Amino acid sequence: MYKCSLERMSDKIRTMATFGDAGHGGITRYSLSAEANMARAEFKKRMEAIGAVVECDDVACMYATLEGSDPDAKRIVMGSHCDSVKNGGNYDGILGVMTGMEVLETIAAENIPHKHPITAMIWTNEEGSLYPPAMMVSGIICYDYLPDDLKPNFEYDNMMASTPMDDSPYANFGEALAANPFTGPKENRLSPDKYCAMFEAHLEQGPILEDADNEIGAVQLVMGMFNYAIRMYGFSAHAGTFPMKKRHDALHAMADFLCELHKRYDAYNEEVVAAGEPEFVFTTGEINVHPCIHTVIPDEAYMSLDVRHPNPEVRAKCMEILKELAANDWQQCKCEIKEQWVRDTVYFDERLVGFVEESMEEMGAKWQKILSGAGHDAQFCAYVIPTTMLFARTLKGLSHCEDERVSDEDCTLVATATLNAVLKCDASDEF
Amino acid sequence: MYKCSLERMSDKIRTMATFGDAGHGGITRYSLSAEANMARAEFKKRMEAIGAVVECDDVACMYATLEGSDPDAKRIVMGSHCDSVKNGGNYDGILGVMTGMEVLETIAAENIPHKHPITAMIWTNEEGSLYPPAMMVSGIICYDYLPDDLKPNFEYDNMMASTPMDDSPYANFGEALAANPFTGPKENRLSPDKYCAMFEAHLEQGPILEDADNEIGAVQLVMGMFNYAIRMYGFSAHAGTFPMKKRHDALHAMADFLCELHKRYDAYNEEVVAAGEPEFVFTTGEINVHPCIHTVIPDEAYMSLDVRHPNPEVRAKCMEILKELAANDWQQCKCEIKEQWVRDTVYFDERLVGFVEESMEEMGAKWQKILSGAGHDAQFCAYVIPTTMLFARTLKGLSHCEDERVSDEDCTLVATATLNAVLKCDASDEF
């Protein structure tokens, strides 16, 4: 059992938090920004200090590698991203980068023998906060291996034209990339020819570990999901002049629909849980109405619906309920629904999941199996090489905000679990 | 009984519809725009052609006056506005202007004797579509007479700085005004010293006349109203990682609140109608949530509420129900409400209402008493001089859209009713 260093991990956490410091405990560190480049430079400096070779690829992913004893062995890689959402926290993404760094630093400091080259990695533009979409660059790199329905989102040419959502010195992602010093040849990209396994450590972003009094989690899968646009069509009229019973109020219709959706989904969720499955989660995060004027009855309303569960049968039943509800009129308005995207559940590599679980158990950590409801670069990577993830306990489940917190101890614990899982993978004949 | 000319009215309707023609049956004619100036030039040309004297005031209101036989009599004025909402119709506002023009044209053509000077008027910027707020200039002109709670909305200095909501060659309302050719001295403003009565013809903007198979309506009052902002406060979390029961979803809370508000208000409306009162109308036209991202549970939701009824007791009970609901938590979210504005019912001058009703009856028109749920320049004017309004039947109740329609016959009918009511006023000893 090797252990990572709390002191060294804490130092990395404090240092990385300065790059993009937004002044109230969190950061804004858009991909390819000056702030992100400071984090990249820190990564390069610290990795070169322990003798790792740092390479970049054409989409600014960075790879720091410690050579192994077997010249024919493929690389084992650990990575995540160093970009954040606007006013995000000090852990989302960067925790996985710091974990990779800490693992290599521990291997170097303690002269831990290993056959495979071991690599710490930074993925570019996971959040997509400045240049959408999210997980852009893992999509580009893993493109050839993605299921056909995911491919259209990640064509290289389209991505280069992605324009900033906020202030940026560059007109689009392609220009930002061309100006970035941390780029190199396309041959340096992660690929199954050179890499045999990927571990991504991340904060949970939910309260499940905390509520169960567990410190870390061995992630089994990334839940499948569907995302639909729901629209109501009524007609507009003046707030002061139109009798109540003649109204076709699209917002009233949408509110009614949403309440009924909760009623139906809550009832079905009870069945799902009673059958021994985890609950499904569903979220209506976006709403808007037209014309959105206080004196006008809305003629159109739009709302997003996001539903996630590992079991395709549960998702299918959720979709069936949605379609059933959408077939009705609501407050004299017509309802239309449209699929935005659907993603199947991504199961992580059983062998790697096993190494993680064994390590956690051997460490005597308080750990559990857990599912990922959020998307991560690892889920695309899983189509290319064996992949898995580890989760760290998240204070109150908060993330994508400046109050996002993981204790230094839990950060170090997830690094230790990653180190030992990587070493088990290194020792295995199967990789 | 004098009658206005269908042919002349139709010609005005067709001509005015060309100024700002948006290409699909309606217009976009912002106040003080080139298109509005074309309508103003047409007004000036036609009014001068019948010998009326055209004056402008410092806020670009226009007054075309035919002198009367009594040099000491004050003016009787008819008016409305020539600006529209974006992609509005050919009747809202301009119908009242054309009515004033048609009345003067009929008086001139038929040499109808009258004691009082009679004036056709254009109010500036009633819609406030480009430069908010609505009814800006009638607010400014009537400022000294408005109730104290309305005054803060209409201070001259603030209004001049009102910035455009859409493309405009001018930085603010003040600059647009300074550049407008249809301005003159402040002394030309409508005032109780020079004016003794105001008639505003308008389209109903609702389906009440049409549903009752009536052509025109004698407006009794403008309903009192209150407008509240409703806010829900929960907290944000990731759509994929946060268990359903732990969520404090501000949009779910707002939808639940809205459905309950409808339930409570609908029940109370039945009581109101059973007691012989007209129903109250209530509208939730605006909604938005923060951060409005499909993968994030909203932590805040905002919705507007607009409630209108002539009877202050009914409005008070509506406010009581609102406050009762707001005192609860909704889906583990805290609810806050805030008054945006409150307006008392404005009762029109009984004598002028009487002249309108007598005229409608004598014409043999299909008419009824009606209430105005919408705001109009006349409601501010009513604080300054005796004022009333006439409504024309609106096809399907549609307004503020390009499908807004009033038949040429109904437009002419409302002009004839205005003409005869003005002549009754002219003949009365009380004015």
Interface residues (C-beta under 8 A of the other chain):
Chain A: E204 Q205 G206 P207 I208 M223 M225 N227 S236 A237 H238 A239 G240 T241 F242 P243 M244 K246 D249 L251 H252 M254 A255 D256 L258 C259 H262 D266 N269 E279 V281 F282 T283 T284 G285 E286 I287 N288 V289 C292 I293 H294 T295 V296 I297 P298 S304 D306 R308 Q340 S372 G373 A374 G375 G397 L398 S399 H400 C401
Chain B: E204 Q205 G206 P207 I208 M223 M225 N227 S236 A237 H238 A239 G240 T241 F242 P243 M244 K246 D249 L251 H252 M254 A255 D256 L258 C259 H262 D266 N269 E279 V281 F282 T283 T284 G285 E286 I287 N288 V289 P291 C292 I293 H294 T295 V296 I297 P298 S304 D306 R308 Q340 S372 G373 A374 G375 G397 L398 S399 H400 C401
